[in-house]
């Protein structure tokens, strides 16, 4: 009898450990949004397994294939994308996988005419010259198209201010609604409302302001300390209660944190955005494989700092270079090691999971 008793206890302990390990995997997985190769996601495919095994928070779709420009990465045609998103959702346990694209309008629209989509949405700079009724028409059409294709998360609108004419990434591409925070907040609200009308979530970007920058964070370290204006924070303050999510930029700004770029800065994310502006929604990082982060911090440190700063969704686009591509399993195991060494707090992971769950409940 005692022998069976011991074995039973041992078995229950083992299963307890397995379930704890499993739930930790899934808690970490819920915080990840990853890019992947493939125009389909059948059962048994790597991305499908990752969604199922790790309860992946989301995926991000791109049209350009970084490995082979002659082939599509995820977006080849309207019909194909719709089928892909259905396959991806079928891999998830709740049908609420976040499927994201960057669809701002102008130069930044992944769903292009050549793939059978509308693809002619105006850039923010041109939108700001239209009547509100016309703006609503454009953005409702955009939301409807995303929704019909099974995309439920638009990494837009861009609320950076047009304040530096030498800025190529924002000003040069006409991605800003203007230099006045009130005006920018107005058009961002029209954008968000139109997306919500179509069941699509949104993300304000790039906190705490990329409009004054001279460099491109895709390529390397960008210090905005001397050029940055305090009014760049204003759209976030004005929209803190309305925004679904906020995307944090990799800009380094000594006015907010003398040590870390915004994405890895607890002073910026938890301090400024959450505590001061009262934003309780989901904070998503810009792509953590961008040169500004990747070259300087390495994967382990990046994950440790990003979670500690208060980010909820960690974005790994697997898009910028073949060398920097990372497996979901590697990300999970790295965070698990950080929890084990007490460099990452489980309470931060639980808090992030709660906010992500609240976000998905909006769908």
C-alpha positions as CSV (number, residue, x, y, z in Angstrom):
1,X,0.0,0.0,0.0
2,X,2.7,2.5,1.0
3,X,4.6,1.7,-2.1
4,X,1.6,2.6,-4.3
5,X,1.1,5.7,-2.1
6,X,4.6,6.9,-2.8
7,X,4.4,6.2,-6.5
8,X,1.1,8.1,-6.7
9,X,2.5,11.1,-4.9
10,X,5.5,11.0,-7.2
11,X,3.3,10.8,-10.2
12,X,1.2,13.7,-9.1
13,X,4.3,15.8,-8.3
14,X,5.7,15.0,-11.8
15,X,2.4,16.0,-13.5
16,X,2.2,19.1,-11.3
17,X,5.7,20.1,-12.5
18,X,4.8,19.3,-16.1
19,X,1.7,21.4,-15.9
20,X,3.6,24.3,-14.2
21,X,6.3,24.1,-16.9
22,X,3.6,24.0,-19.6
23,X,1.8,26.9,-18.2
24,X,5.0,28.9,-18.0
25,X,5.7,28.1,-21.6
26,X,2.3,29.3,-22.6
27,X,2.5,32.4,-20.4
28,X,5.7,33.4,-22.1
29,X,4.3,32.4,-25.5
30,X,1.3,34.7,-25.0
31,X,3.7,37.6,-24.9
32,X,5.3,36.9,-28.2
33,X,4.4,38.1,-31.7
34,X,6.6,36.5,-34.3
35,X,7.1,36.7,-38.1
36,X,7.4,33.4,-40.0
37,X,8.1,32.1,-43.5
38,X,5.2,30.8,-45.5
39,X,2.1,31.7,-47.4
40,X,0.2,28.9,-45.7
41,X,0.0,27.4,-42.2
42,X,-1.3,23.9,-42.3
43,X,-1.5,21.6,-39.3
44,X,2.0,20.3,-38.5
45,X,3.7,23.4,-39.9
46,X,6.3,25.0,-37.6
47,X,4.2,28.2,-37.0
48,X,1.0,26.1,-36.4
49,X,2.9,24.0,-33.8
50,X,4.3,27.1,-32.1
51,X,0.8,28.7,-31.9
52,X,-0.6,25.5,-30.4
53,X,2.2,24.5,-28.1
54,X,3.1,27.9,-26.8
55,X,-0.2,29.7,-27.0
56,X,1.5,32.3,-29.1
57,X,0.1,35.8,-28.6
58,X,0.3,36.8,-32.3
59,X,1.9,36.7,-35.7
60,X,2.9,39.5,-38.0
61,X,2.6,39.2,-41.8
62,X,4.9,40.7,-44.4
63,X,4.9,40.7,-48.2
64,X,8.6,41.0,-48.8
65,X,10.6,37.8,-48.3
66,X,14.0,38.7,-46.8
67,X,15.5,35.4,-47.9
68,X,14.3,35.3,-51.5
69,X,12.8,38.5,-53.0
70,X,11.3,36.5,-55.9
71,X,9.0,34.7,-53.5
72,X,6.3,36.1,-51.1
73,X,6.9,35.8,-47.4
74,X,3.2,35.7,-46.2
75,X,1.2,37.9,-48.7
76,X,0.8,36.8,-52.3
77,X,-2.9,37.3,-53.0
78,X,-6.2,38.2,-51.4
79,X,-7.5,34.7,-51.5
80,X,-4.3,33.2,-50.2
81,X,-4.1,35.7,-47.2
82,X,-7.7,34.9,-46.2
83,X,-6.9,31.2,-46.3
84,X,-3.7,31.7,-44.3
85,X,-5.4,33.7,-41.5
86,X,-8.1,31.0,-41.3
87,X,-5.4,28.3,-40.9
88,X,-3.5,30.4,-38.3
89,X,-6.7,30.9,-36.2
90,X,-7.4,27.2,-36.5
91,X,-4.1,26.5,-34.8
92,X,-5.0,28.7,-31.8
93,X,-7.0,27.5,-28.8
94,X,-9.4,30.4,-28.7
95,X,-9.6,31.7,-32.3
96,X,-8.2,35.0,-31.0
97,X,-4.7,34.9,-32.2
98,X,-3.5,38.4,-33.0
99,X,-2.8,38.6,-36.7
100,X,-1.0,41.9,-37.4
101,X,0.2,44.0,-40.3
102,X,1.5,47.5,-40.8
103,X,-1.3,49.1,-42.8
104,X,-1.0,52.9,-42.4
105,X,-1.5,54.1,-46.0
106,X,0.9,55.7,-48.4
107,X,4.3,53.9,-48.5
108,X,3.4,51.7,-45.5
109,X,0.7,49.3,-46.6
110,X,1.4,45.6,-46.8
111,X,-1.8,44.8,-48.6
112,X,-0.9,46.2,-52.0
113,X,-2.8,46.5,-55.3
114,X,-0.5,44.0,-57.0
115,X,-1.8,41.3,-54.6
116,X,-5.4,42.1,-55.5
117,X,-6.0,44.5,-52.5
118,X,-7.1,48.1,-52.8
119,X,-3.6,49.4,-52.0
120,X,-4.3,53.0,-52.6
121,X,-4.9,54.3,-49.1
122,X,-3.5,57.9,-48.8
123,X,-0.5,58.6,-46.5
124,X,-1.3,60.5,-43.3
125,X,0.1,63.8,-44.6
126,X,-2.5,63.7,-47.4
127,X,-5.3,62.5,-45.1
128,X,-4.8,65.6,-43.0
129,X,-6.0,67.7,-46.0
130,X,-9.2,65.8,-46.4
131,X,-12.7,66.4,-44.9
132,X,-13.5,64.1,-41.9
133,X,-16.2,62.4,-44.0
134,X,-13.6,61.5,-46.6
135,X,-11.1,60.3,-44.0
136,X,-13.8,58.1,-42.4
137,X,-14.5,56.6,-45.9
138,X,-10.9,55.7,-46.5
139,X,-10.3,54.2,-43.1
140,X,-13.6,52.3,-42.9
141,X,-12.7,50.8,-46.3
142,X,-9.2,49.9,-44.9
143,X,-10.7,48.3,-41.8
144,X,-13.2,46.3,-43.8
145,X,-10.5,45.0,-46.1
146,X,-8.3,43.9,-43.2
147,X,-11.2,42.3,-41.5
148,X,-12.3,40.4,-44.6
149,X,-8.8,39.1,-45.0
150,X,-8.8,37.8,-41.4
151,X,-6.4,40.4,-40.0
152,X,-7.5,41.7,-36.6
153,X,-4.6,43.9,-35.5
154,X,-3.3,46.9,-37.4
155,X,0.0,48.3,-36.2
156,X,-1.1,51.9,-36.8
157,X,-1.9,54.8,-36.6
158,X,1.4,56.6,-36.6
159,X,1.1,59.5,-34.1
160,X,4.6,60.9,-34.5
161,X,4.8,64.6,-35.1
162,X,6.0,66.1,-38.4
163,X,8.6,68.3,-36.8
164,X,11.9,67.5,-38.4
165,X,12.1,68.0,-42.2
166,X,15.3,66.0,-42.3
167,X,13.6,62.9,-40.9
168,X,13.4,60.3,-43.6
169,X,11.5,57.6,-41.8
170,X,8.5,59.7,-40.7
171,X,8.5,63.2,-42.3
172,X,10.0,62.1,-45.6
173,X,7.5,59.3,-46.1
174,X,4.5,61.6,-45.1
175,X,3.6,59.2,-42.3
176,X,2.6,62.0,-39.9
177,X,-0.8,63.7,-39.6
178,X,1.0,67.0,-38.8
179,X,3.0,68.9,-36.2
180,X,0.1,69.8,-33.9
181,X,-0.6,67.1,-31.3
182,X,-4.3,68.0,-31.2
183,X,-4.6,67.5,-34.9
184,X,-2.7,64.3,-34.8
185,X,-4.9,62.9,-32.0
186,X,-8.0,63.9,-34.0
187,X,-7.0,61.9,-37.1
188,X,-5.7,59.0,-35.0
189,X,-9.1,58.9,-33.3
190,X,-10.9,58.7,-36.7
191,X,-8.5,55.9,-37.7
192,X,-9.0,53.9,-34.5
193,X,-12.8,54.3,-34.7
194,X,-12.9,53.1,-38.3
195,X,-10.8,50.0,-37.4
196,X,-13.0,49.3,-34.3
197,X,-16.1,49.5,-36.5
198,X,-14.6,46.6,-38.4
199,X,-13.4,44.5,-35.4
200,X,-9.7,45.5,-35.9
201,X,-7.4,46.5,-33.0
202,X,-4.9,49.3,-33.4
203,X,-1.6,50.5,-32.1
204,X,-0.4,54.1,-31.6
205,X,3.3,54.4,-32.6
206,X,6.2,55.2,-32.0
207,X,6.3,56.1,-28.3
208,X,7.8,58.4,-27.0
209,X,8.2,60.1,-30.4
210,X,10.1,59.3,-33.6
211,X,9.2,62.5,-35.4
212,X,12.3,64.4,-34.4
213,X,14.8,61.7,-35.1
214,X,17.5,61.8,-37.8
215,X,18.3,58.1,-38.0
216,X,16.5,54.9,-38.7
217,X,16.2,52.4,-35.8
218,X,16.0,49.6,-38.3
219,X,19.7,50.2,-39.0
220,X,21.2,51.2,-35.7
221,X,21.4,53.3,-32.6
222,X,19.3,56.5,-32.9
223,X,19.7,59.3,-30.2
224,X,16.9,61.9,-30.3
225,X,18.0,63.6,-27.1
226,X,18.9,67.0,-28.6
227,X,16.1,67.2,-31.2
228,X,13.2,65.7,-29.3
229,X,10.4,68.0,-28.2
230,X,8.2,67.4,-25.1
231,X,5.1,67.9,-27.2
232,X,5.8,64.6,-29.0
233,X,4.4,62.9,-25.9
234,X,1.1,64.8,-26.2
235,X,-0.8,62.5,-28.6
236,X,-0.2,59.6,-26.2
237,X,-1.4,61.6,-23.2
238,X,-4.5,62.7,-25.2
239,X,-5.3,59.2,-26.4
240,X,-4.2,57.1,-23.3
241,X,-7.8,56.1,-22.4
242,X,-8.8,55.3,-26.0
243,X,-5.8,53.4,-27.3
244,X,-5.9,49.5,-27.6
245,X,-2.1,49.3,-27.6
246,X,1.0,51.5,-27.8
247,X,4.1,50.6,-29.7
248,X,7.4,51.7,-28.2
249,X,10.3,52.9,-30.4
250,X,14.0,52.0,-30.0
251,X,14.9,55.7,-29.8
252,X,17.4,56.7,-27.1
253,X,16.3,59.8,-25.3
254,X,18.3,61.1,-22.3
255,X,15.4,63.4,-21.4
256,X,13.5,60.2,-20.3
257,X,16.2,57.7,-19.6
258,X,20.0,58.3,-19.6
259,X,20.8,54.6,-19.9
260,X,18.4,52.7,-22.1
261,X,16.4,53.2,-25.3
262,X,12.7,53.6,-24.9
263,X,11.8,49.9,-25.6
264,X,14.1,48.7,-22.8
265,X,13.4,51.5,-20.4
266,X,11.2,51.1,-17.3
267,X,11.3,54.8,-16.8
268,X,9.8,55.3,-20.2
269,X,7.2,52.5,-20.4
270,X,6.2,51.9,-16.7
271,X,7.1,55.4,-15.6
272,X,5.9,57.8,-18.2
273,X,3.3,55.8,-20.2
274,X,1.7,53.8,-17.5
275,X,2.1,55.7,-14.3
276,X,2.0,59.3,-15.6
277,X,-0.3,59.0,-18.5
278,X,-2.5,56.2,-16.9
279,X,-2.3,53.9,-19.9
280,X,-3.6,50.5,-18.8
281,X,-3.6,48.8,-22.2
282,X,-1.1,46.6,-24.0
283,X,2.4,47.9,-24.7
284,X,4.1,46.3,-27.7
285,X,7.7,46.7,-28.7
286,X,8.9,47.7,-32.1
287,X,10.7,44.8,-33.8
288,X,13.3,43.7,-31.3
289,X,15.5,42.5,-34.2
290,X,16.1,46.1,-35.4
291,X,19.8,47.2,-35.5
292,X,19.2,49.7,-32.7
293,X,18.6,46.8,-30.2
294,X,20.1,43.7,-31.9
295,X,23.6,45.0,-32.3
296,X,24.0,46.5,-28.8
297,X,22.1,44.3,-26.4
298,X,22.0,40.7,-27.6
299,X,18.9,38.4,-27.2
300,X,19.1,37.5,-23.5
301,X,19.6,41.1,-22.3
302,X,17.0,42.4,-24.7
303,X,14.3,40.0,-23.3
304,X,15.3,40.7,-19.7
305,X,15.1,44.5,-20.1
306,X,12.0,44.6,-22.4
307,X,9.9,42.5,-19.9
308,X,11.3,44.5,-16.9
309,X,10.4,47.8,-18.7
310,X,6.7,46.9,-18.8
311,X,6.2,45.7,-22.3
312,X,3.5,43.1,-22.8
313,X,4.0,41.9,-26.4
314,X,7.6,41.3,-27.6
315,X,7.8,41.6,-31.4
316,X,10.3,39.5,-33.4
317,X,9.5,40.0,-37.0
318,X,12.1,37.6,-38.4
319,X,12.2,40.0,-41.3
320,X,15.2,42.3,-41.2
321,X,18.0,39.8,-41.8
322,X,18.4,36.1,-42.2
323,X,21.1,36.1,-39.6
324,X,18.9,37.5,-36.9
325,X,16.0,35.1,-37.3
326,X,15.1,33.3,-34.1
327,X,13.0,30.3,-33.2
328,X,10.0,30.7,-30.9
329,X,11.4,27.8,-28.7
330,X,14.7,29.8,-28.3
331,X,12.7,32.8,-27.1
332,X,10.7,30.7,-24.6
333,X,13.7,28.9,-23.2
334,X,15.7,32.2,-22.9
335,X,12.9,33.8,-20.8
336,X,12.5,30.6,-18.7
337,X,16.2,30.8,-17.9
338,X,15.7,34.5,-16.9
339,X,12.8,33.6,-14.6
340,X,14.9,30.8,-13.1
341,X,17.8,33.2,-12.4
342,X,15.3,35.7,-11.0
343,X,16.3,38.3,-13.6
344,X,12.7,38.3,-14.8
345,X,9.8,38.4,-12.4
346,X,6.9,36.1,-12.9
347,X,4.6,38.8,-11.7
348,X,5.6,41.0,-14.7
349,X,4.7,38.0,-16.9
350,X,1.3,37.5,-15.2
351,X,0.5,41.2,-15.5
352,X,1.3,41.2,-19.2
353,X,-0.8,38.1,-19.7
354,X,-3.8,39.8,-18.0
355,X,-3.5,42.9,-20.2
356,X,-3.2,40.8,-23.4
357,X,-6.3,38.8,-22.3
358,X,-8.2,42.0,-21.8
359,X,-7.1,43.1,-25.3
360,X,-8.2,39.9,-26.9
361,X,-11.6,40.1,-25.2
362,X,-12.2,43.3,-27.3
363,X,-12.1,41.1,-30.5
